[in-house]
Amino acid sequence: MGVPQFKEIRRAYGYDEVAIVPGQVTINPDQTNIEFTLGPHKSAIPFLASSMDAVVSPKVAVLMGKLGGIGVLNLEGVWTRYEDADSVLVEVAAAPQDKATGLLQKVYSAPMKDNLVGQRVQEIKQGGATAAVALTPQNTKRIAPLAQEAGADILVVQATVTTARHISKSYRGLIFAELVESLRIPVIVGNCVTYGAALELMETGVNGLLIGVGPGAACTTREVVGVGVPQISATMDCAAAREEYSRRTGRYVPIITDGGIRTGGDVCKSFVAGADAVMLGTPFAQATEAPGRGYNWGMATPHAALPRGTRIRVGTKASLEQILFGPSNVTDGTMNLVSAMRVGMGMVGAFTIREFQQAELVYAPDIKAEGKVFQMAQGR
């Protein structure tokens, strides 16, 4: 007689456990179309830089736009708390590791200044880039109108876990349907990892979803509270919700895989799992232009009571342009991410991202180690 089960555990997959199956037809990488469309905005490459203070400054947002992507500025970070945010970031980068979290908690305890919201948006707009800005749900109703009035093009409402229904005794939470109705700009909401949550969020009228809970290199949510779903499964489940919602309504809501991406292979696997775009943090924090000066930390790191992140040393690898477009001087897949994506599409015969999403994935937990004994022995 078997032992009764309290609940079943479903198998979930991360980047290192799957592989992309080559197609029956191959195409030249330069024939691929990797444009990403969100509302009226079209980007040449489907890459977003994460709304982390160590990753995106107004200057980096402008540079990201010139390179064809989108940089998302954190409107609750140092950029709206301090006139001279750079000097604060220098102090954070210089802090000893055992003092870093305490310093970040102190830095982020300074109040946000409404006048800096418009100023930072204008800095991005004056640089000729799409002004994408991020807020947490608790500050969205107050700050979003200020950002829109200043010229923001895209609003990202971002929390560790976001659902269409939030229950609270103390206040009337943010209602996404009302937010979308009140704004003239596209709204991206995140983060979620399940079919049901994704479907309900799409039904509120939002224009895009961020997918991922806890996979980021600087995030410790999975350790602190044990919550998260590996990114391949999370992306596939939310992509299934997108397809169902599109079938029902005729409206296509892009999903953006956010976090845990380290290499061009991870980028490709994200799209094959169903992503329409990807958001990267730490890989871009390694750019010479990144404001973190070789460090990165998440938005939950400075939480006053329960930090869910840590400042990590990521080093400086190359310029943002070289990380995106090469040429690469490393063999580990962490540079020239755009070409890696195009080459992957060529290998499966995909001209477009939608076709790339149709490629086959297989469970392959040994894929990174198979036949690589010499590389492993030599530390590569």
N, C-alpha and C positions, 0 to 999 in steps of 0.2 A: 504494500500500500504506500503510495507516494505521500509526501508531506504537503499539506495544503499550502498554497502560495498566498501571501498577503497582497502582492501586486506583481505584475510582470515588468521586467526591465527591458526596454527597447534598445537595440544596438544603435549607436550613433557614431559618425565618422568624422575624423579630422583630416587635415591636409596630408599628413604623412602616412595615412592608411589607404589612400586611393591613388589610382593612376588613370590617365586619359588614354583611351584606345585610339590608335591611328585610324584615319578614314580610308575608304576605298579609292578616293580621289585626292590628290594633293594640288595645291595652288601656290603661286608665288606670293610671298608675304606682302609685297607691295601692292597687291590687288585687293587687300582686305580693307573693309570700311569699319572703323572702330569709333565712329561718332556716338556721342551720348546726348540725348535730348531730354530736357526736363522743362515742361511747360513751353514757354517761348524761347528758352535758352538752349543753344546747341554748342557742345564742346567738341573739339577735335579729338580729344582722347578721353576715355571713360575713367579718369583718375581724379579723386578728390583728396586734398590734404586735410587731415583731421583737425578738428577744432580744439587743439591743445596748445597752450601758451608756448611750449617749447618747439612747436612745429610751425605755426602760422602767426606771423605778424602782418600788419598791413602791407609791408614791403614784399613779404613772401606771397601774400595773396595776389598782389599785382604780378609778380614773377610767374606764379603758377598760371595765371590767366594768359600771360604772353606765351607760355609753353603749350597752351591748348587745354589745360585742365581747370579745376576750380579749387581755390583755397578757402576753407571755412574758418572765419575768425570767431573766437570765443568772446562774446560780448559780456561775459561775467568774469573774465580773467584780468590779468594785470593791465591790459590795454585800456580798460574802462575804469580802473581803480587808481591809476597813477599817470600823471602827465608824462613823466620820464620813466616809462616802463623798462627801457633797456637797462638802466642802472639797477633796477630791482632784479632783473634776470641775471645780471653779472653777480650780484650778491648770492642768489640761489645757486648758481653754478659753482661758486667758490666755497660753499658751506661744506663742512665735513659730513660724511654720510650719516653719522649718528645724530646730527643736528638738522638734517635736511627736512624731515617731516614737520618738526616743530617750527622751523622757519617758514615753511610753506603755509602752515596754519596761521601764522602771524601775518604773512603777506596778504593772504586772501581774506583776512578779517577786516581789512580796510573797506570802506563803503564804495559802492559803484557810483560814478558821477555821470549824471544824465547828459551833461554837455559833451563828455568824451564819447558817448555812443554815436552821436551824429558826426563828430570829428573823425572817428576811425572809419566809419562808413565812407565819408567823403574822401579820405586819403586813398581808399581802394578805388573809388569811382574816378578820382582825378588821375589815377594811374592807368585808366582804361580797361580795368578788369571787371568781371562780374562780381558784385559784392554779395557774397554768401556769408551769413552770420548765424551764430548758434546761441541759444538760450536754454535754460532749464525750464520745465513746466511752471514752477512756482513764480518765475519772474517774467514769463512770456506776456501775460495780459498787460503788464505795465510798460515793458521795454519794447515789445514788437512794434507798436505804433510809432514810437520814436525812431526806430531803425528804418521803418518803411518811409517815413516822412523825410529822412535824411538821404534816401535813395537806395536802400538795400534792395537787391534783386531776388534773393532767395532766403527764406527763413528755415533754419534747422532747429527743431525742438527736440532736445536730447536729454535723456536720463539713462541710468544704468539699465532699468527695465521700464518700458512704456507700454501701457494698455489703453484701450478705448474707454475702459471703465475703471475709475479710481474711487475708492470708498474712503471717506474721511469724516470724522465727527466735527472737525474744527473749521472747515472752510469748504466752499463750493469750488471743486477742482476745475482745472482747465478742460473745457469742452472743445474737442478738436473741430467738430462740425461748425461751431460758432466762430472759432478762430479762423478757419478757412473762409467762411462767409464774410468775415470782417476785413480781410486783407486782400490786396490786389496782386500779391506776389505768391509764387509757388511755396508750399510748405512741405518740408521733409520732416518725418517724425521717426524717432528711434529711442531706444533700441529694442528690437523684439527678436525672437528665435523660433516661434511656433506658428503652425498653420492657423490656428484659431485666432490668436492675437493679431496676426498679420491681416487676416480677412476682415476682422472687425475694424481695424484701423483704416483699411482701404475704404470701408463703407462710410467712414466719416467724411470722405472727400479729400483726404490728403493727397499730395502729388508725388510722394516718394517715401520709401521706408529704408531705414538703416537696420542692418541685420548683424547681430553679434552681441553676446553678453559675456564679458570677461576674457576674451582671447588676447587682448593687447599685451604687449611686452611689459608695459608699466602698470598694468591693472592687476589687483589681487582679489577681485570680487569672488572668484572661484575658490580661493583659499579662505577668505574671511567668512563668507556666508554659504559657500558650497553651491552656488547657483550658476548655471551656464549650460550651453549645448555646443558641442564641437561644430566648427564653422561649415563643413561640407553638409552635414545633416540640417543645420539651421537654415542654410541658404536653400537647400532643396525643398524643405518644408514650406518656407515662405514663398518660394517660386511657384509651388503648387497652388498656394493661395492666390497669387497674382493671376495665374492662368484661369482659375475658377472664377475670380472676380471679373476678369476680362471677358470670359465666356458669358457671364450673366449680364453684364452692363455695357460691353463694348468699350469700356475705358481701361487703358493700360497704365498701371502704376509701377514705375521702375523700382527695383529693389537694389540696394547698394550694400555689398558685403563690407563690413567695417571691423577691422581688427584681426590680428593674428597672421597677417600676410607678411612674409619675409622675402620671398624669392619670386622670380618670374614664373616658376612652376606653380606657386600658390596663387598667383594672379590668374593663370590659365584655368586652374581647377575651380576657382571661384566662379568664373564665367560658365564653365561646363556644368557646374552645379546649379546654375540658373541666374546668376547675377547679371544686372544691366550695367553696373559700374562698381568700382571698388574704392574704398576710403582707406588711406594709409596714414599711420602716425609715425612710428619709430623709424621706418625706412627713410622718411623725409626729415626726421629729426637729425639724421646723419649728414644732411646737406651742409655745405659750408655756409649757406645763407640762413640756416635755421636759427631762430632766436635763443634756443636752449643751450647753445655753445657746447654741444657734445653730450647734453643730458636730455632726458625726457621724463615727464610725469603726467599722470592722468588727471582728469577733472575731479575725481573723487579722492585724490591723494590728500588734499588739505582739509578734508572734512573734520570739523571741530571735535566730533565725538567718536567716529568710526572710520578712520582713513581706510580706503580700499584701493590702495595703489602705493607705489614707491617711486622715488626719484632713482632712475637707472642711468648708468654711464653707457652711452651708445657709441661714443666716439664720432669723429668726423670722417666721412668716407670720400665725398666728392661733391661737385656742384649739383644743384637740383636738376639742372639740364642733363648732366651726365648720368645721374641715377635713373632718369626717365628714358633718355635717348642714347646713352653711351657716348663714345665707345667705352666698353667695360675693360677694366684692368684686373678684374678678379674672375675666378671660374666657378664661384658658388651661386650664381644666379641672382645676386643682390643688386646688380646694376643693369642698365639698359632694359628696364621692365617693359617698355612699349614694344621694342623689337621682339622680346621674348613672347609677348602676347601675339604679335603678328605671325611669328614663326610657328607658334602652337596652332593658330588658326589655319595656317597653310598645311600643316601636317594632318589635320582632320578634314580638310577641304571646305572650310567655312569662310564664306565671303563677308558675312556680317556677324554681329554679336548674337543675333537671334539664331543663326545657323550654328554658331559655336555652342550655344546652349543645348543643342540636340546631340552633341557628341556623346560617346559612351564613356562611363566611368566604371572601373572595376575595383573591387576590394583587393588591395595589394599591400599588406602591412610590411612586407620585406622589400618594397620597391626601391627604397633609398640605399639599402645595404647589399642587394643582390649583385654579385660580381665586383664589388667595390673594396675588396680586402686590402689592396695596396693603398687606396685613398684613405681608408680608415686607419691603417697602421701608420700612415704618415701625417695623421692629424687633419686630413681634408675630407 
